[in-house]
């Protein structure tokens, strides 16, 4: 019996060898190619990151595309997702495909769709692709070598294209001359080659080939980055720490003392830098789980502000239609004006480093600047691994306003754009089920980390009650 394939928040993801098989990848490729042919599209860029089987799955995709009459530009070796997205623009292609499961555990792989503008394919087009995926597929396609020989598949150096774009977009000599020493954790992901190429003096962790990511999900959040944090805290030699996820489109950063600087603070820093130091304007767009401090700062600057559902594709959809200055999500996917409408962990890290170099301030001092503008705050997220029935019971309780029958949280307002957010006297709390894993995500913001942890503990008590 064939597997029904559905795209989640950002692409199709599944466990390798269970549902993520070569044949199922080829089914998705066939559906994508058929939809492209319906739309009159003729060219695609295909790449893979460092996950297990990436090259095999990318080549299988390329064979199907070429066999269905799509001209393929195939990356040689692993690349980041932003490299594929940029490659789509630079190669004037119609679509991009990235074989990646991004930050998911190492047992997963995935299939991301990128459109001609260099960002995530919009939801209605993803739905159209899904509808074209056949229930079964026979591999009657020619070999890779034969298709390369016919010129239907061509190799392209996406890393070189990206590197040249970086040199045009940043004052790299200023960053290098600033004396800022960077500690970089690639998490065994696709940033492991490009970041050291841009900044050869960076001290690198986990910048080597390990398709299993040493057993850890390559998500750049604090609990996964303790080695980087401890290095910064103990050595006193580094001005900042930077980490990227498996396909290098997400970012995590640390200050010189080894303290995690979350995406909320990074978004605020990017907005300050672009508005105050680069004199740029535009709309501010964030997903539902991002701090409300972004709205505070946008109002201070007189900028339009919008909140979307969770998933960078919703931000990208606005970026291609409107003049957006900064867009981003809590999970480390950030985008800015002057680049492609795409998350890019390396690009955002370089922008923060350029901000530091230009102002001669440490990342610690830049965070203090943020707090001076919008007030002090902290944030954390717990991922609770719960059974599906338990997860659905929590969501039902949120819908029915029975999650907190005694109002122990003292919530005064609820929003349910994508998940359930409760505004509290000291901040806010949010529940949202993961779209790709058996996980209930619980988010909290407070005035300091002690308040945040207290909110999360109370939230977990409410969740446990329903188990």
C-alpha positions in Angstrom: 0.0 0.0 0.0 1.4 3.4 -1.0 2.2 6.1 1.5 0.1 9.2 1.4 2.6 12.1 1.2 1.7 15.4 2.8 3.9 18.5 3.1 4.2 20.1 6.6 5.2 23.5 7.8 8.3 23.4 5.5 8.3 20.6 3.1 7.8 16.9 3.2 9.7 15.1 6.0 9.8 11.4 7.0 11.9 8.8 8.6 14.6 7.4 6.3 13.9 3.8 5.1 10.4 3.8 6.7 8.5 6.3 4.5 11.4 8.3 3.2 12.6 5.9 0.5 14.0 6.4 -3.0 10.7 5.4 -4.6 8.7 7.8 -2.5 11.1 10.6 -3.2 10.7 9.9 -6.9 6.9 10.0 -6.5 7.2 13.5 -5.0 9.6 14.4 -7.8 7.2 13.1 -10.4 4.3 15.1 -8.9 6.5 18.3 -8.8 7.7 17.8 -12.4 4.1 17.2 -13.6 2.9 20.4 -11.9 5.9 22.3 -13.3 5.1 21.1 -16.8 1.5 22.2 -16.4 2.7 25.7 -15.5 5.1 25.8 -18.4 8.2 25.7 -16.2 11.3 24.3 -17.8 14.3 24.6 -15.3 15.1 23.5 -11.8 18.0 23.7 -9.3 18.5 20.6 -7.1 20.7 20.2 -4.1 21.1 18.2 -0.8 22.6 18.9 2.6 24.7 16.6 4.8 22.1 14.1 5.8 22.3 10.3 5.1 21.6 9.4 1.5 21.4 13.0 0.4 23.3 12.6 -2.8 21.3 9.4 -3.7 18.0 11.1 -3.2 19.0 14.3 -5.0 20.2 12.3 -8.0 17.0 10.3 -8.0 15.0 13.6 -8.1 17.2 14.9 -10.9 16.6 11.7 -13.0 12.9 12.1 -12.7 12.9 15.8 -13.5 15.2 15.3 -16.5 13.1 12.4 -17.6 10.0 14.5 -17.6 11.7 17.2 -19.7 12.8 19.6 -17.0 16.4 21.0 -17.4 18.2 20.2 -14.2 21.1 22.2 -12.6 22.4 19.8 -9.9 24.7 20.8 -7.1 27.9 18.8 -6.8 28.3 17.9 -3.2 26.4 19.2 -0.2 25.0 22.7 -0.1 22.9 24.8 2.2 19.2 25.5 1.6 19.9 29.3 1.0 22.5 28.3 -1.6 19.8 26.4 -3.6 17.3 29.3 -3.2 19.9 31.9 -4.3 20.9 29.5 -7.1 17.3 29.5 -8.4 17.5 33.3 -8.8 21.0 33.4 -10.2 20.4 30.5 -12.7 17.0 32.0 -13.6 15.3 28.7 -12.8 11.6 28.1 -12.2 12.0 25.9 -9.1 14.5 24.7 -6.5 14.5 21.4 -4.7 16.4 20.8 -1.5 16.8 17.3 -0.1 16.9 18.1 3.6 15.0 17.7 6.9 16.5 20.9 8.2 16.6 20.7 12.0 14.8 17.4 12.5 16.5 14.4 14.2 19.0 12.5 12.1 16.6 9.6 11.3 14.7 12.1 9.0 15.2 13.4 5.6 13.0 15.7 3.5 12.0 17.5 0.3 11.7 21.3 0.2 10.3 23.3 -2.6 11.7 26.7 -3.6 10.2 29.1 -6.2 11.7 31.4 -8.8 11.9 34.3 -6.4 14.4 32.4 -4.2 12.3 31.5 -1.3 9.8 28.9 0.0 7.0 27.9 -2.4 3.7 29.5 -1.4 1.1 27.2 0.2 -1.4 27.1 -2.7 1.4 25.9 -5.0 2.5 23.3 -2.5 -1.1 22.0 -2.3 -1.1 21.8 -6.1 2.1 19.7 -6.1 0.7 17.4 -3.4 -2.4 16.8 -5.6 -0.1 15.6 -8.5 1.9 13.1 -6.5 1.1 9.6 -8.0 0.1 6.7 -5.7 2.9 4.6 -7.2 5.8 4.9 -9.7 7.9 2.6 -11.7 11.5 3.6 -12.2 11.8 3.7 -15.9 14.1 6.7 -16.0 17.5 6.8 -17.7 20.7 6.7 -15.6 22.2 9.8 -14.2 25.3 9.5 -16.5 23.1 9.1 -19.6 21.1 12.2 -18.7 24.3 14.2 -18.0 25.7 13.1 -21.3 22.6 14.3 -23.1 22.9 17.7 -21.4 19.6 17.3 -19.5 21.4 17.4 -16.2 24.2 19.9 -15.6 26.4 20.4 -12.5 26.5 23.8 -10.9 28.8 25.2 -8.1 26.1 26.7 -5.9 28.7 27.4 -3.1 30.8 29.6 -5.3 27.7 31.6 -6.4 26.7 32.1 -2.8 30.3 33.0 -1.8 30.5 35.8 -4.4 27.1 37.1 -3.3 28.3 37.3 0.3 31.4 39.3 -0.8 29.0 41.8 -2.6 26.7 42.0 0.4 29.0 42.5 3.3 32.1 44.4 4.3 34.1 41.2 5.1 37.4 43.1 5.4 35.9 45.3 8.2 34.6 42.2 10.0 38.0 40.5 9.8 39.8 43.7 10.9 37.5 44.3 13.8 39.4 41.8 16.0 36.1 39.9 16.8 37.0 36.3 17.3 34.1 34.0 16.3 33.4 30.5 17.5 31.3 28.6 15.0 29.3 25.4 15.4 28.1 23.9 12.1 26.3 21.1 14.0 27.7 18.8 11.3 25.5 20.7 8.9 25.8 22.4 5.5 27.4 25.5 6.9 30.6 23.6 7.7 32.4 24.6 4.6 31.1 28.1 3.6 31.5 29.9 7.0 35.1 29.0 7.4 35.7 30.0 3.8 34.2 33.4 4.5 35.9 33.8 7.9 39.0 31.6 7.9 40.0 32.7 11.4 36.8 31.4 13.0 37.2 28.6 15.5 35.1 25.7 14.2 33.2 23.0 16.0 31.5 20.0 14.3 32.6 21.2 10.8 33.1 17.7 9.5 31.1 14.9 7.9 28.7 13.1 10.2 25.4 12.2 8.6 24.0 11.1 12.0 24.8 14.4 13.6 26.4 12.5 16.5 22.8 11.4 17.4 21.5 14.8 18.0 18.9 16.9 16.1 20.9 19.7 14.4 18.6 22.5 15.8 20.5 25.6 17.0 18.9 26.0 20.4 20.7 26.2 23.7 20.2 22.6 24.9 21.9 21.3 21.7 24.8 23.8 21.9 26.3 23.3 25.4 29.8 22.6 24.0 29.8 26.0 22.2 28.4 27.8 25.2 31.0 26.3 27.6 33.8 27.2 25.2 32.8 30.8 25.1 32.1 30.9 28.9 35.4 29.3 29.9 37.9 30.7 27.4 37.2 34.5 27.4 38.8 34.6 23.9 35.7 35.0 21.7 33.5 37.9 20.9 30.5 35.8 19.8 29.4 32.3 19.0 27.4 31.3 15.9 25.6 28.1 15.1 23.5 26.9 12.2 21.2 24.0 11.7 21.5 21.0 9.4 20.8 23.0 6.2 22.2 26.3 7.5 19.0 28.3 7.1 18.5 28.8 10.9 20.7 30.6 13.4 21.6 30.5 17.1 24.1 32.9 18.7 26.0 33.4 21.9 27.5 36.4 23.6 31.1 36.5 24.7 30.1 35.0 28.1 28.4 32.0 26.6 24.9 33.2 27.1 22.4 32.2 24.4 21.0 35.1 22.3 17.7 33.9 21.0 16.0 34.6 17.7 13.8 37.3 19.3 16.8 39.4 20.3 18.4 38.7 16.9 15.4 40.0 15.1 15.3 43.1 17.2 19.0 43.6 16.5 18.5 43.2 12.8 15.7 45.8 12.9 17.8 48.2 14.8 20.8 47.8 12.5 18.9 48.1 9.3 16.8 51.1 10.5 19.2 53.1 12.6 22.5 52.3 10.9 21.6 51.6 7.3 18.6 54.0 7.1 16.3 51.5 5.6 12.5 51.2 6.0 9.9 48.6 5.3 7.3 46.3 6.8 8.1 44.1 9.8 6.6 40.6 9.6 6.9 37.9 12.2 5.3 34.5 13.0 2.9 34.0 15.8 5.5 32.7 18.3 7.8 35.7 18.1 8.1 38.2 20.9 5.6 41.1 21.0 8.6 43.4 21.5 9.0 43.4 17.7 5.7 45.2 17.4 6.8 47.6 20.1 9.9 48.5 18.2 8.1 48.6 14.8 5.7 51.2 16.3 8.6 53.2 17.6 10.0 53.4 14.1 6.6 54.0 12.5 6.8 50.8 10.5 3.9 48.6 9.4 3.7 45.3 11.3 2.1 42.0 10.6 1.9 38.6 12.4 1.5 35.4 10.3 0.9 31.7 11.0 4.0 29.7 11.9 6.1 28.7 8.9 8.5 30.8 7.0 6.5 30.3 3.8 3.9 32.7 5.1 6.6 35.4 5.6 8.1 34.7 2.1 4.6 35.2 0.6 4.5 38.7 2.0 8.1 39.5 1.1 7.6 38.8 -2.6 4.5 41.1 -2.7 5.4 43.9 -0.3 8.4 45.9 0.9 9.6 44.0 4.0 12.5 45.2 6.0 12.8 42.3 8.5 10.9 39.0 8.7 11.4 36.0 11.0 10.3 33.2 13.2 11.1 32.0 16.8 12.8 28.9 15.5 15.8 30.8 14.1 14.6 31.5 10.5 15.3 35.1 9.8 15.3 37.2 6.6 16.1 40.8 5.7 15.8 43.3 2.9 18.6 43.2 0.3 18.8 39.4 0.2 16.5 36.7 -1.1 13.2 36.2 0.7 14.6 33.2 2.5 15.9 32.1 5.9 19.7 32.2 5.9 21.6 31.4 9.1 25.0 32.3 7.7 23.8 35.6 6.2 22.1 36.7 9.4 25.2 35.8 11.4 27.4 37.9 9.2 24.9 40.8 9.5 25.2 40.7 13.3 29.0 40.5 13.1 29.0 43.4 10.8 26.8 45.3 13.3 29.3 44.5 16.0 32.3 45.6 13.8 30.6 48.8 12.7 29.7 49.9 16.2 32.7 48.4 18.0 30.3 46.8 20.5 30.2 43.3 21.8 27.1 41.2 21.3 26.5 41.6 25.1 26.4 45.4 24.6 24.1 45.1 21.6 21.6 43.1 23.6 21.7 45.8 26.2 20.8 48.3 23.5 17.8 46.2 22.7 16.6 46.2 26.3 17.1 49.9 26.5 14.7 50.3 23.5 12.0 47.8 24.3 12.5 46.7 27.9 14.2 43.6 29.4 12.8 40.2 28.6 13.7 36.5 28.3 12.2 33.6 26.4 12.4 29.8 26.4 10.6 26.9 24.7 10.0 23.4 26.0 9.4 20.5 23.6 7.2 18.0 25.5 7.3 14.5 24.0 3.7 13.2 24.4 1.5 10.6 22.9 -0.8 11.7 20.1 -3.9 11.3 22.3 -2.4 13.4 25.1 -1.4 16.1 22.6 -4.9 16.2 21.2 -6.4 16.4 24.7 -4.3 19.5 25.4 -5.3 21.1 22.1 -9.0 20.4 22.8 -8.7 21.9 26.3 -7.1 25.0 24.8 -10.0 25.3 22.2 -12.6 24.8 24.9 -11.0 27.1 27.4 -10.5 24.3 29.9 -6.7 24.1 29.9 -6.5 26.2 33.1 -9.8 25.8 34.9 -8.6 27.5 38.1 -6.9 30.3 36.2 -3.6 29.6 37.9 -1.8 31.5 35.0 -4.0 34.6 35.5 -4.4 35.0 31.8 -6.3 38.0 30.6 -6.4 37.4 26.8 -6.1 34.5 24.4 -5.1 34.4 20.7 -5.3 31.4 18.5 -3.9 32.3 15.1 -1.7 29.2 15.0 -1.5 27.5 18.4 -2.9 29.1 21.6 -1.2 32.1 23.1 -2.2 33.3 26.6 -1.2 36.8 27.8 -0.2 36.9 31.4 0.8 39.7 33.9 4.5 38.8 33.5 4.5 37.9 29.8 2.9 35.2 27.7 2.5 31.4 27.2 1.8 29.5 24.1 0.9 25.9 23.3 1.3 24.5 19.7 1.7 20.9 18.4 4.6 20.2 16.1 3.6 19.6 12.5 6.5 17.1 11.9 7.2 15.3 15.2 5.3 13.8 18.1 5.9 16.9 20.2 3.9 19.5 22.0 5.8 22.8 22.0 5.3 25.2 24.9 6.7 28.7 24.6 7.0 31.4 27.2 8.1 35.0 27.5 8.8 36.8 30.8 10.7 39.7 32.3 13.6 37.4 33.1 14.5 33.8 32.8 13.3 33.0 36.4 9.8 34.2 35.3 10.0 32.3 32.1 10.9 29.0 33.8 8.1 29.5 36.3 5.6 30.0 33.5 6.8 26.8 31.7 6.7 24.7 34.9 3.1 25.8 35.5 2.2 25.1 31.9 3.7 21.6 32.2 1.6 20.9 35.3 -1.5 21.8 33.2 -0.4 19.5 30.4 0.4 16.6 32.8 -3.1 16.9 34.3 -4.5 15.9 30.9 -2.2 13.0 30.3 
